[in-house]
Amino acid sequence: MEVYSIMKFLDVKTDFAFKKVFGSEDSKERLISFLNAVIQFENNAHIKDLTIVDPYNIPLLKGMKDTYVDVKAVLDNNQKVIIEMQVLNHDGFEKRILYNAAKNYSSQLVKGNEYHLLNPIIALTIVDFTMFEDTDKIISNFKLIEKDDFINYSDDLEMIFIELPKFIKEQHELEDIKDQWIYFIKNAGSLEYIPENMAPQVESAFNVSNTAGLSNEELEIQYKKQEFISIQKAALKLAQKRGKAEGLAEGLAEGLAEGEAKGRAEEKMEMAKGMLLQGISLDIVAAVSNLSPDILKKLSDK
C-alpha cells in the first residue's frame, strides 16, 4: 500500500492563487491545456500558442480588494480570452461580464473605423455559485444568434460560464482532462495529496499551488485573500438572513392587516343582511354599513 505524504494546496478560487496558477510567466502550457479542455473551438481546433497579458505580480495583487481577478491571453489565432474567477454573486454581475467583454472588444480600435481589424473576444467566467437554475449544464456557452432560427450573427463575442457547484464528480469519476481541470479548481484547497492519473499540466498546477513551495509573503497574501472572501461571504449570508426575517415580518403584518380588513368587511355584510331582513330601506342600510348600493342591491335580491 502506497503511503502519501500530506500536502496543502492553495485554494485556487482566490484571486492570488488563480493568477499564480494560470497567469504567471511560466503558466503558458497550463493555460493552453485548460483552455483547450473547456472551450469548444470551431472545427475542433486547438490552441497551440498564446501570450499572457500582464503576468502575475505580487505587489500588484497585494492591494486588491475584489473577490475576482482576470487573466488575459491572446491566442495564436489573434482571439483574446478573458478568464475570470468569481466567488461571490452580486447585483449587476451578469451585466459587468457583458460590459467587460464589449469593452475589450471595442478597445482594440485605436483610431479610425477599421472594424475589420477587430479580433474575437472570449469571456470565460468561472463562478463558485449557481447562475442558471434552469439547467444542469456545468459549462454554458453564449453567442450572438437569431432567436427563432438560431442563425449565427457573429462569433466575435462569446461568453462561457463554468458553474463549480454543479460539478459533483469525485476523483474516481473523472473522465477526461476537462473533468480534471474543473475538479482541480473546485477542490485543490481541500486536498492533501495530488490525485493519481492526472494529466501532466494538471499535475503541474497542483505542484505550483503546493504551499510548501511558497514564500512567507505569498502565504500571507493568500491568507488575507481567503480571510477577505470569508468576511464577504459571512456578510452576504447575514444580509440574506436579515432580508428573509424582514420579509417574513412584513408578510405577517400584511397578512394580519388583510385578515382584519376581511373580518371587518364580513361583519358589515352580516350586519347589512340582518337589517335588510328586517325590512330597513337600502338608503339607511347603506348609510350605516358604508357598503355600496350595488352590493346592497345584490344582497337584497338574494
C-alpha positions in Angstrom: 0.0 0.0 0.0 1.4 3.3 -1.1 1.8 6.0 1.6 1.2 9.6 0.7 2.8 12.5 2.5 0.3 15.1 3.5 0.3 18.2 1.3 -1.5 21.5 1.4 -2.6 23.4 -1.7 -3.8 26.9 -2.3 -7.5 27.5 -2.8 -7.4 28.3 -6.5 -10.7 30.1 -6.2 -8.9 33.1 -4.6 -7.5 35.8 -6.9 -3.9 35.4 -5.8 -3.8 31.6 -6.3 -5.8 31.7 -9.6 -3.5 34.1 -11.2 -0.4 32.3 -9.9 -1.5 29.1 -11.5 -2.9 30.5 -14.8 -1.5 34.0 -15.2 2.2 33.8 -14.3 5.1 33.9 -16.7 5.5 30.1 -16.6 1.8 29.4 -16.9 1.6 29.2 -20.7 1.4 25.4 -21.1 -1.1 25.1 -18.2 -3.3 27.8 -19.6 -3.2 26.3 -23.1 -4.2 22.9 -21.6 -7.0 24.4 -19.6 -8.5 26.5 -22.4 -8.3 23.6 -24.9 -10.1 21.4 -22.3 -13.1 23.7 -21.6 -13.6 25.7 -24.8 -15.0 24.2 -28.0 -13.3 26.0 -30.8 -14.6 25.9 -34.3 -13.8 22.8 -36.4 -12.3 21.2 -33.3 -9.3 23.5 -33.5 -6.9 23.6 -30.6 -4.7 26.4 -29.2 -1.0 25.8 -29.9 0.3 29.0 -28.5 -0.7 32.1 -26.6 0.6 35.2 -24.9 -0.4 36.0 -21.3 -1.2 39.7 -20.9 0.0 41.4 -17.7 1.5 38.3 -15.9 1.0 37.7 -12.2 2.9 40.1 -9.9 2.8 40.0 -6.1 3.0 43.8 -5.5 0.2 44.5 -7.9 -2.1 41.9 -6.3 -1.2 43.0 -2.8 -3.6 45.9 -2.6 -6.5 44.3 -4.4 -9.8 44.2 -2.6 -12.0 42.5 -5.2 -13.4 39.0 -5.0 -12.4 38.2 -8.6 -9.3 38.5 -10.8 -9.0 38.1 -14.5 -6.3 36.5 -16.6 -6.0 37.8 -20.2 -4.4 36.0 -23.1 -4.0 36.5 -26.8 -4.3 33.2 -28.7 -2.3 32.2 -31.8 -5.3 32.9 -34.0 -5.5 36.5 -32.5 -8.5 35.8 -30.4 -8.4 37.4 -27.0 -9.6 35.4 -23.9 -10.5 36.9 -20.6 -10.6 34.3 -17.9 -12.2 35.4 -14.6 -12.7 33.6 -11.3 -15.7 34.9 -9.3 -16.5 33.6 -5.8 -19.4 35.9 -4.8 -22.5 36.8 -6.8 -23.7 40.4 -6.7 -26.2 42.7 -8.2 -25.3 43.5 -11.8 -22.7 40.7 -12.1 -24.1 39.4 -15.5 -24.0 43.0 -16.9 -20.4 43.5 -15.7 -19.3 40.4 -17.6 -21.0 41.6 -20.7 -19.6 45.1 -20.3 -16.1 43.9 -19.8 -16.3 41.7 -22.9 -17.7 44.5 -25.0 -15.1 47.0 -23.6 -12.2 44.7 -24.5 -13.7 44.2 -28.0 -14.1 47.9 -28.7 -10.8 49.0 -27.2 -9.0 47.2 -30.0 -9.8 50.2 -32.2 -7.1 52.8 -31.5 -8.2 55.3 -34.1 -10.4 55.4 -37.2 -13.2 53.0 -38.2 -11.2 49.9 -39.3 -13.7 47.5 -37.9 -12.4 44.6 -40.0 -9.3 44.6 -37.7 -11.4 43.7 -34.6 -10.4 40.3 -33.3 -12.9 38.0 -31.5 -13.3 38.1 -27.7 -14.0 35.1 -25.5 -15.1 35.9 -21.9 -14.6 32.7 -19.8 -16.0 33.1 -16.3 -15.7 30.5 -13.6 -18.2 31.0 -10.7 -18.4 29.5 -7.3 -22.2 29.8 -7.2 -25.2 28.8 -9.4 -26.1 31.2 -12.2 -28.5 29.3 -14.3 -31.1 27.5 -12.2 -33.0 26.0 -15.2 -30.2 23.8 -16.5 -27.8 21.2 -15.0 -25.1 22.1 -17.6 -21.8 22.8 -15.9 -20.4 24.8 -18.9 -22.8 27.2 -20.7 -21.9 28.9 -23.9 -23.5 32.1 -25.3 -23.1 33.7 -28.7 -25.0 36.3 -30.8 -27.6 34.3 -32.8 -31.1 34.9 -34.3 -33.5 33.9 -31.5 -36.0 32.0 -33.6 -34.0 30.2 -36.3 -30.6 30.3 -34.4 -28.8 31.9 -37.3 -25.3 32.8 -36.2 -24.7 36.6 -36.4 -21.1 36.7 -35.3 -18.5 34.7 -33.4 -16.7 37.9 -32.3 -18.3 38.0 -28.9 -18.6 34.7 -26.9 -19.3 34.3 -23.2 -18.7 31.0 -21.5 -19.6 30.2 -17.8 -18.4 27.3 -15.7 -20.5 26.8 -12.6 -18.5 24.9 -10.0 -21.4 24.0 -7.6 -22.9 21.9 -10.4 -19.7 19.8 -10.7 -20.2 17.0 -8.2 -17.9 14.3 -9.6 -15.5 12.6 -7.2 -11.9 11.8 -8.0 -12.6 8.3 -9.3 -15.4 9.6 -11.6 -13.2 12.0 -13.6 -13.5 11.0 -17.3 -11.2 13.4 -19.1 -8.9 16.4 -18.8 -11.8 18.8 -18.7 -13.1 17.0 -15.6 -9.6 17.1 -14.1 -9.2 20.8 -14.5 -12.6 21.6 -13.0 -12.0 19.2 -10.2 -8.7 20.9 -9.5 -10.1 24.4 -9.4 -13.0 23.4 -7.2 -11.2 21.1 -4.8 -7.5 21.8 -4.7 -7.7 23.9 -1.5 -9.2 20.9 0.4 -7.0 18.1 -0.8 -4.0 16.6 1.0 -2.2 14.9 -2.0 -2.1 15.1 -5.8 -4.7 12.7 -7.2 -3.4 9.8 -9.3 -3.5 9.7 -13.1 -3.7 13.5 -13.6 -2.7 14.9 -16.9 0.8 16.5 -16.8 -0.4 20.1 -16.9 -3.0 19.5 -14.2 -0.3 17.9 -12.1 1.9 20.9 -12.8 -1.0 23.1 -11.5 -1.0 21.1 -8.2 2.7 21.5 -7.8 2.6 25.3 -8.4 -0.2 25.6 -5.8 1.6 23.5 -3.2 2.1 25.8 -0.3 5.4 24.1 0.5 7.0 26.0 -2.3 5.6 29.4 -1.4 7.4 32.3 0.3 6.2 33.7 3.6 5.0 36.8 1.7 2.9 34.7 -0.7 1.4 32.7 2.1 0.5 35.9 3.9 -1.2 37.3 0.8 -3.2 34.1 0.3 -4.3 34.1 3.9 -5.5 37.7 3.6 -7.4 36.9 0.4 -9.1 33.9 2.0 -10.0 36.0 5.1 -11.4 38.8 2.9 -13.6 36.4 0.9 -14.8 34.7 4.1 -15.8 38.0 5.6 -17.7 38.9 2.4 -19.5 35.5 2.4 -20.5 35.9 6.0 -21.7 39.4 5.4 -23.8 38.2 2.4 -25.3 35.4 4.4 -26.2 37.8 7.2 -27.8 40.2 4.8 -29.8 37.3 3.2 -30.8 36.1 6.7 -32.0 39.6 7.7 -33.7 40.0 4.4 -35.7 36.8 4.9 -36.6 37.8 8.5 -37.7 41.3 7.4 -39.7 39.7 4.6 -41.4 37.3 6.9 -42.3 40.1 9.4 -43.6 42.2 6.6 -45.6 39.3 5.2 -47.1 38.6 8.6 -48.0 42.2 9.1 -49.6 42.4 5.6 -51.5 39.1 6.3 -52.8 40.4 9.7 -53.9 43.6 8.1 -55.6 41.8 5.2 -57.2 39.5 7.7 -58.5 42.3 9.8 -59.9 44.1 6.8 -61.5 40.9 5.6 -63.1 40.4 9.0 -64.5 43.9 9.1 -65.9 43.5 5.7 -67.6 40.3 6.6 -69.0 41.9 9.8 -70.5 44.7 7.7 -72.1 42.2 5.3 -73.6 40.3 8.1 -75.0 43.5 9.7 -76.4 44.6 6.3 -78.1 41.2 5.8 -79.8 41.5 9.2 -81.0 45.0 8.5 -82.4 44.1 5.1 -84.2 41.0 6.6 -85.9 43.4 9.0 -87.2 45.5 6.1 -85.0 48.5 6.6 -84.6 50.6 3.5 -81.5 50.4 1.3 -80.6 54.1 1.9 -80.5 53.6 5.7 -78.5 50.3 5.4 -76.0 52.0 3.1 -75.5 54.9 5.5 -74.9 52.6 8.5 -72.8 49.9 6.8 -70.8 52.1 4.3 -71.4 49.4 1.7 -72.1 50.4 -1.9 -75.7 50.4 -3.3 -74.7 47.8 -5.8 -73.6 45.3 -3.1 -76.7 46.0 -1.1 -78.9 45.5 -4.1 -77.4 42.1 -4.7 -77.9 41.2 -1.0 -81.5 42.4 -1.2 -82.1 40.3 -4.3 -80.8 37.2 -2.6 
